Amino acid sequence: MLRTSIRHLCLLAILVTAVAAIAHADSTTPADSACYGTNLAQSEGYLGVSKVKPSSPTPLKVKPWPSFSAGFQGLSRYNPAEWGLNCCLPTPAKGQFLVGPKVFFARVQGQARRGLDQTPGTATVVDFDDHLGFRKTGNTIWSIDAYYQFRPRWGLRYSFTPLHMDATHSPLTGFTIAGQSFQAGSPIHASWKRYEHRAGVVFNLSRRPNSLTNLFAEWIYVQDRLSIRSAGGTATAGVVRWDDDKSAAMIGLEFNKCLKNYKGNTLAFNAKGGVAFLDDTVGYDAEAGLSYLIPIKTGRFGFVSAGYRYSRLQKDRNTRMFGTTLDGAFLKAGFLF
């Protein structure tokens, strides 16, 4: 009863947030900005100047070693404390797409527990590394991300991430899963397939010439297919097959900040984080990194991003538990058109 009430309260909070966001979007319009619509066609100033007030003449002063002091003035341009003051951050305009692949160099950790409903408490928490032999480090996971700006303040986002791991391993300790016991030292073969879909909406909370803050709400659907069998057995004897599906909601914030413009190119800082819930699932997802944006022509650009990501998702229900943690560096590239 308590769990059902919590679910209803969460759903009510999501609906209230959505209604408030829609009302706010209809009552306000984004401020005009030279950066909106990825307009980087300005010259050295990048923000455009409409009027220039002449300054009063000042007496000429001669400093010793002018070439020496000029060198230090040039180095001051690379001081990070001064970055972002007059920086222009390119942002998608209405009707534009942002598409690109992403490579995640992840450390993968996982735990699973599946007992029998008739005899609860007989299952072991199976570690994907110690018991199943799945490689914890050195994993390369690819994904595809797509974004569409269908209104000035609203966008749609979708991503797909597959993962497939196989291992033959002799565990140091025995374990029991789904009523099937595997002895210590006996070779086993394990296979894990994971397909993750994410789809959601993005709402612009604040847009400034050099920064962008968004609120996002996503639906996450994950299919985990785990298969464990004795390496010397048959295809049917002593085999455990488990299909676990997760369907959860995620709400979070993302922040983009322009750091520096280099003759039309842009260096920016990106960060986002969210919390997943519903369907007995709890999770966290956060990432931070740098992006380098290169304009191709007016309103379009290519980009390269690199950073660090941490993601955890766990479903725990009665005698069944399935949790995964992925963290590591990522590299992403793409185009806006």
C-alpha positions as CSV (number, residue, x, y, z in Angstrom):
1,M,0.0,0.0,0.0
2,L,2.8,2.4,0.9
3,R,4.7,1.6,-2.3
4,T,1.5,2.3,-4.4
5,S,1.0,5.6,-2.7
6,I,4.5,6.7,-3.4
7,R,4.1,5.8,-7.0
8,H,0.9,7.9,-7.2
9,L,2.6,10.8,-5.5
10,C,5.5,10.6,-8.0
11,L,3.2,10.6,-11.0
12,L,1.3,13.5,-9.5
13,A,4.5,15.5,-9.1
14,I,5.5,14.8,-12.7
15,L,2.1,15.9,-14.0
16,V,2.2,19.1,-11.9
17,T,5.8,19.8,-13.2
18,A,4.7,19.3,-16.8
19,V,1.7,21.5,-16.5
20,A,3.7,24.3,-14.8
21,A,6.4,24.1,-17.5
22,I,3.9,24.3,-20.3
23,A,2.2,27.3,-18.7
24,H,5.5,29.0,-18.3
25,A,6.5,28.2,-21.9
26,D,3.3,29.7,-23.3
27,S,3.6,32.8,-21.2
28,T,7.3,33.6,-22.0
29,T,9.4,33.7,-25.1
30,P,13.1,33.3,-25.3
31,A,15.2,36.5,-25.3
32,D,16.8,37.6,-28.5
33,S,20.4,36.7,-28.7
34,A,23.1,36.8,-31.3
35,C,23.9,33.2,-30.4
36,Y,20.4,31.8,-30.9
37,G,20.2,29.6,-33.9
38,T,23.9,29.0,-33.9
39,N,24.7,32.4,-35.4
40,L,28.4,32.8,-35.2
41,A,28.8,34.9,-38.3
42,Q,30.1,37.9,-36.2
43,S,33.6,39.0,-36.4
44,E,36.2,39.1,-33.7
45,G,33.8,40.3,-31.0
46,Y,31.3,37.5,-31.6
47,L,28.4,39.5,-30.0
48,G,28.1,42.3,-32.5
49,V,28.2,46.0,-31.5
50,S,25.5,48.4,-32.7
51,K,27.0,51.6,-31.4
52,V,30.5,52.7,-30.4
53,K,31.0,55.7,-28.2
54,P,34.3,57.4,-28.9
55,S,36.6,57.5,-25.9
56,S,38.3,60.7,-24.7
57,P,41.9,61.1,-25.7
58,T,44.4,60.0,-23.1
59,P,47.9,61.1,-22.7
60,L,50.5,58.8,-24.3
61,K,52.5,56.8,-21.7
62,V,55.7,55.0,-22.5
63,K,56.5,51.8,-20.6
64,P,59.9,50.2,-20.5
65,W,60.4,47.0,-22.4
66,P,57.2,47.2,-24.5
67,S,57.8,43.9,-26.3
68,F,58.2,42.2,-23.0
69,S,55.0,43.5,-21.5
70,A,53.1,42.9,-24.8
71,G,54.0,39.2,-24.4
72,F,52.3,39.0,-21.0
73,Q,49.2,40.7,-22.4
74,G,49.0,38.0,-25.1
75,L,49.2,35.3,-22.5
76,S,46.3,36.8,-20.5
77,R,43.9,35.6,-23.2
78,Y,44.5,32.1,-22.0
79,N,43.6,32.7,-18.4
80,P,40.6,30.5,-17.6
81,A,39.4,33.0,-15.0
82,E,38.6,35.4,-17.8
83,W,36.8,33.0,-20.0
84,G,33.1,33.2,-20.8
85,L,32.6,36.9,-20.1
86,N,31.9,37.8,-23.8
87,C,31.5,34.3,-25.1
88,C,28.8,33.2,-27.6
89,L,27.3,29.7,-27.1
90,P,25.7,28.2,-30.2
91,T,22.3,26.7,-29.6
92,P,19.8,24.8,-31.8
93,A,17.1,26.8,-33.5
94,K,13.5,25.6,-34.0
95,G,13.3,22.8,-36.6
96,Q,17.0,21.8,-36.3
97,F,18.4,18.2,-35.6
98,L,21.4,17.3,-33.5
99,V,22.7,13.7,-34.2
100,G,25.8,11.9,-33.4
101,P,27.4,8.6,-32.1
102,K,28.9,8.3,-28.7
103,V,31.6,5.9,-27.4
104,F,31.7,5.0,-23.7
105,F,35.0,3.5,-22.3
106,A,33.2,2.0,-19.3
107,R,34.0,0.1,-16.3
108,V,31.1,-2.3,-15.9
109,Q,29.9,-3.7,-12.6
110,G,26.7,-5.7,-12.0
111,Q,24.9,-7.8,-9.4
112,A,21.9,-10.1,-9.7
113,R,19.8,-12.2,-7.4
114,R,16.9,-14.5,-8.4
115,G,15.3,-16.9,-6.0
116,L,12.3,-19.1,-6.2
117,D,9.0,-17.6,-5.1
118,Q,8.2,-20.9,-3.1
119,T,11.5,-20.8,-1.2
120,P,12.6,-17.2,-0.8
121,G,16.0,-16.5,0.7
122,T,17.9,-19.4,-1.1
123,A,19.4,-17.2,-3.8
124,T,22.9,-15.7,-3.8
125,V,23.8,-12.2,-4.8
126,V,25.8,-13.0,-8.0
127,D,28.6,-10.7,-8.9
128,F,29.2,-10.3,-12.6
129,D,33.0,-10.1,-12.2
130,D,33.7,-12.6,-9.4
131,H,31.1,-15.3,-10.2
132,L,30.4,-14.9,-14.0
133,G,33.8,-13.6,-15.2
134,F,32.5,-10.6,-17.1
135,R,35.3,-8.1,-17.8
136,K,35.1,-5.2,-15.4
137,T,37.4,-2.8,-17.2
138,G,38.4,-2.1,-20.8
139,N,34.8,-2.2,-22.2
140,T,33.8,-0.1,-25.2
141,I,30.1,0.7,-25.5
142,W,28.7,2.6,-28.3
143,S,25.4,4.5,-28.6
144,I,23.5,6.8,-30.9
145,D,22.0,10.1,-29.7
146,A,19.4,12.2,-31.6
147,Y,17.8,15.6,-30.6
148,Y,15.1,17.7,-32.3
149,Q,14.2,21.2,-31.4
150,F,10.5,21.3,-32.3
151,R,9.7,24.6,-30.5
152,P,11.9,27.5,-29.3
153,R,11.9,26.2,-25.8
154,W,11.1,22.5,-26.3
155,G,13.1,19.6,-27.7
156,L,12.8,15.8,-28.1
157,R,15.7,13.4,-27.4
158,Y,16.3,9.7,-28.0
159,S,19.2,7.4,-27.5
160,F,19.9,3.7,-28.0
161,T,22.7,1.8,-26.3
162,P,23.4,-2.0,-26.8
163,L,25.8,-4.1,-24.8
164,H,26.8,-7.7,-25.3
165,M,29.3,-9.6,-23.1
166,D,30.3,-13.3,-23.0
167,A,32.7,-15.1,-20.6
168,T,33.9,-18.5,-19.7
169,H,35.0,-18.6,-16.0
170,S,35.6,-20.8,-13.0
171,P,34.3,-19.0,-9.9
172,L,36.2,-19.2,-6.7
173,T,33.0,-19.5,-4.7
174,G,29.8,-21.3,-5.5
175,F,26.5,-19.6,-6.0
176,T,22.8,-20.3,-6.5
177,I,20.5,-18.5,-8.9
178,A,16.9,-19.4,-9.9
179,G,17.2,-22.7,-8.0
180,Q,20.3,-23.7,-9.9
181,S,23.5,-24.2,-8.0
182,F,27.0,-23.8,-9.6
183,Q,30.0,-25.2,-7.7
184,A,33.2,-23.4,-7.0
185,G,36.0,-24.2,-9.5
186,S,33.5,-25.6,-12.1
187,P,33.8,-23.8,-15.4
188,I,30.7,-22.0,-16.5
189,H,29.7,-20.0,-19.6
190,A,27.7,-16.7,-19.1
191,S,26.2,-14.4,-21.6
192,W,24.7,-11.0,-21.0
193,K,22.8,-8.8,-23.5
194,R,21.6,-5.4,-22.6
195,Y,19.5,-2.9,-24.7
196,E,18.8,0.5,-23.4
197,H,16.3,3.0,-24.9
198,R,15.8,6.5,-23.7
199,A,13.2,9.0,-25.0
200,G,12.1,12.3,-23.5
201,V,11.4,16.0,-23.7
202,V,13.8,18.9,-22.9
203,F,12.5,22.3,-21.7
204,N,14.7,25.4,-21.7
205,L,14.7,27.0,-18.3
206,S,17.2,29.8,-19.1
207,R,19.1,30.9,-22.2
208,R,21.8,33.5,-22.2
209,P,24.3,34.4,-24.8
210,N,27.0,32.4,-23.0
211,S,25.0,29.7,-21.1
212,L,22.0,27.3,-21.4
213,T,20.1,25.5,-18.6
214,N,17.6,22.8,-19.4
215,L,15.1,20.6,-17.5
216,F,14.6,17.1,-19.0
217,A,12.2,14.3,-18.4
218,E,12.9,10.9,-19.9
219,W,11.4,7.4,-20.1
220,I,14.1,4.6,-19.8
221,Y,13.4,1.1,-21.0
222,V,16.2,-1.5,-20.4
223,Q,16.1,-5.2,-21.5
224,D,18.6,-7.4,-19.7
225,R,19.0,-11.0,-20.9
226,L,21.3,-13.2,-18.7
227,S,22.2,-16.8,-19.5
228,I,24.3,-19.0,-17.3
229,R,25.2,-22.7,-18.0
230,S,27.9,-25.2,-17.1
231,A,30.6,-25.1,-19.7
232,G,30.7,-28.9,-20.1
233,G,27.0,-29.4,-20.0
234,T,24.4,-29.6,-22.7
235,A,22.4,-26.7,-24.2
236,T,19.4,-27.5,-21.9
237,A,20.7,-29.2,-18.7
238,G,21.8,-26.9,-15.9
239,V,20.9,-23.7,-17.7
240,V,19.5,-20.5,-16.2
241,R,17.9,-17.9,-18.6
242,W,16.6,-14.7,-17.2
243,D,15.0,-11.8,-19.0
244,D,14.7,-8.7,-16.8
245,D,13.0,-5.6,-18.1
246,K,13.1,-2.1,-16.5
247,S,10.8,0.8,-17.2
248,A,11.5,3.9,-15.3
249,A,11.2,7.7,-15.4
250,M,14.1,10.1,-15.1
251,I,14.1,13.8,-14.2
252,G,17.2,16.0,-14.2
253,L,19.0,19.2,-15.2
254,E,21.7,20.0,-17.8
255,F,23.9,23.0,-18.0
256,N,26.0,24.3,-20.9
257,K,28.5,27.1,-20.5
258,C,30.6,28.8,-23.2
259,L,34.2,29.1,-22.2
260,K,36.0,30.6,-25.2
261,N,35.5,31.6,-28.8
262,Y,38.4,31.0,-31.2
263,K,37.7,32.9,-34.5
264,G,34.2,31.3,-34.8
265,N,34.9,28.0,-33.0
266,T,33.7,27.5,-29.5
267,L,34.9,25.7,-26.4
268,A,32.1,24.9,-24.0
269,F,31.6,23.1,-20.7
270,N,28.7,20.6,-20.4
271,A,27.2,18.9,-17.3
272,K,24.0,17.0,-16.6
273,G,22.5,14.8,-13.9
274,G,19.3,13.0,-13.3
275,V,17.5,10.6,-10.9
276,A,15.5,7.5,-12.1
277,F,12.5,6.1,-10.3
278,L,9.2,4.1,-10.6
279,D,8.7,0.3,-11.2
280,D,10.8,-0.6,-8.2
281,T,13.8,0.9,-10.0
282,V,16.2,3.5,-8.6
283,G,19.0,5.0,-10.6
284,Y,21.4,7.9,-11.0
285,D,23.0,9.3,-14.2
286,A,25.6,12.1,-14.3
287,E,28.2,13.3,-16.8
288,A,30.5,16.3,-17.3
289,G,32.9,17.2,-20.1
290,L,34.1,19.7,-22.7
291,S,32.8,20.3,-26.2
292,Y,34.5,21.9,-29.2
293,L,32.0,23.3,-31.8
294,I,33.1,24.1,-35.3
295,P,30.6,26.1,-37.5
296,I,30.2,24.7,-41.0
297,K,28.0,27.4,-42.3
298,T,25.3,29.8,-41.0
299,G,23.1,27.9,-38.6
300,R,25.0,24.6,-38.7
301,F,28.1,23.1,-36.9
302,G,29.9,20.0,-36.1
303,F,31.1,19.2,-32.6
304,V,33.4,16.9,-30.6
305,S,32.8,16.2,-26.9
306,A,34.8,14.3,-24.2
307,G,34.2,13.8,-20.5
308,Y,33.3,11.4,-17.7
309,R,30.0,9.6,-17.1
310,Y,28.6,7.7,-14.1
311,S,25.4,5.7,-14.5
312,R,23.7,3.3,-12.0
313,L,20.3,1.5,-12.4
314,Q,18.9,-1.1,-10.1
315,K,15.6,-3.0,-9.9
316,D,14.8,-4.8,-6.6
317,R,11.5,-6.6,-6.3
318,N,10.7,-9.5,-3.9
319,T,13.1,-12.3,-4.7
320,R,14.6,-10.7,-7.8
321,M,17.3,-8.0,-8.0
322,F,19.2,-6.8,-11.0
323,G,21.6,-3.8,-10.8
324,T,24.3,-2.4,-13.0
325,T,26.9,0.4,-12.7
326,L,28.8,1.9,-15.6
327,D,31.4,4.7,-15.3
328,G,34.3,5.9,-17.3
329,A,35.4,8.4,-20.0
330,F,33.3,9.0,-23.2
331,L,33.9,10.5,-26.6
332,K,31.1,12.0,-28.7
333,A,30.9,13.6,-32.2
334,G,28.0,14.8,-34.3
335,F,26.4,17.5,-36.4
336,L,23.7,20.1,-36.1
337,F,21.6,20.6,-39.3
